Amino acid sequence: MTIEYLKSGKPDAERAEDDAKTKVIVEEILKNIEIDGDTAVRELSAKFDNYSPENFKLTEKEISDLIASLSDRELSDIKFAQEQVRNFAKAQRDSMLDIEIETIPGVILGHKNIPVQSVGCYVPGGKFPMVASAHMSIATATVAGVPRIIACTPPFEGKPNAAVIAAMHLGGAHEIYVMGGIQAVGAMAIGTESIEPVHMLVGPGNAFVAEAKRQLFGRVGIDLFAGPTETMVIADETVDGELCATDLLGQAEHGYNSPAVLLTNSRKLAEDTLNEIDRLLKILPTAETASVSWADYGEVILCDTYEEMLIVANEIASEHVQVMTDRDDWFLEKMTCYGALFLGARTNVSNGDKVIGTNHTLPTKKAGRYTGGLWVGKFLKTHSYQKILTDEAATLVGEYGSRLCMLEGFVGHAEQCNIRVRRYGGINVPYGEGAAFREVEK
């Protein structure tokens, strides 16, 4: 296999060193929140966001005043995007059925899909107010039927962002807090004097938010590891360098550590894309951020064949994968590790980020190898149940259960089966011997 890196990003060792530093910072902050609660949260908010209001939780009047400050067009656009997300989430929810079947006569097995009872939704917003993230987490949790949804977002330019708050409220949030970063996810998961802890955390964020969720997992559930944005463009000569460069830089502007990768089998396209990136970085208003991200995390990988491109793409397991080739459906069929696919030159990652209806909270750092993105099913727990309705079924299952328990040496387990065999089958099984099978075989 011939793979050539025309441009590489930071070495893995340097990236691991950055992650280790982040881990230590997050550990210390979470410990402070656990010990000092609201006091720690207030100090952290003042330190990181220069924000210390009388109350971090917004009142109904504050929410309505913020919504009223939006134009009709802005509010209409938010509602349109949220409707697309709700529609797709409803279709997904409708596909998840409770089941109950009779596996053998008298034995009933089933499962129920039960909503998580409380969810904390984090909506990023320190650098850019992430209006769309409110739809993705809050509106989807509402469709799932979660009875308590709380939401946190950092202040933007020193105050609550009206568009984000509107999206949170319209999405169905029951409590809205203007609070960002580690202190937000820590407060929601650990709880403070003023915030009751939740059962689950969801939503994207920077490296610190992603690490905080990782450290809190187990104490609460999380949706997935959704850290800094990643994007990959898989392209051949059916498209041009300007299109590829635009799609790469369009995601690199998220932050200073957002990987952007071009994977191609065309040297001409690779070189044209590199030239176009240089050109666009001279005129892009967010070039200060995008240029750092591209310098440190941008890659251009040249392969010989489509099969090689597929192997590399599955290995990288990028969050967003933009496919623009003469065989897009082939990649749809063959790709196994990714966050979301964007197929064809007519679509793009921004569609998924903002409006088209699929969820934009997606796995990063290779998590696409074992999980998909946030969806309505993440807010539902599938719980099984079983019941036996007849004496004959109780006896039959009890006999098998007794033998299998004794095979493993669990005498007490076997007696749970044996007592049913005695009571419902009229078979005399000596206590503690797991001997139901011997009586039946006589």
Secondary structure, 3 states (H helix, E strand, C coil): CCEEEEECCCCHHHHHHHHHHHHHHHHHHHHHHHHHCHHHHHHHHHHHHCCCCCCCECCHHHHHHHHHCCCHHHHHHHHHHHHHHHHHHHHHHHCCCCEEEEEECCEEEEEEEEECCEEEEECCCCCCCCHHHHHHHHHHHHHHCCCEEEEEECCECCECCHHHHHHHHHHCCCEEEECCHHHHHHHHHHCCCCCCCCCEEECCCCHHHHHHHHHHECCEEECCCCCCCCEEEEECCCCCHHHHHHHHHHHHCCCCCCCEEEEECCHHHHHHHHHHHHHHHCCCCCHHHHHHHHHHHEEEEEECCHHHHHHHHHHHCCCEEEEECCCHHHHHHHCCCCCEEEECCCCCHHHHHHCCCCCCCCCCCCHHHCCCCCCHHHHEEEEEEEEECCHHHHHHHHHHHHHHHHHHCCHHHHHHHHHHHHHHHCCCCCCCCCCHHHHHHC
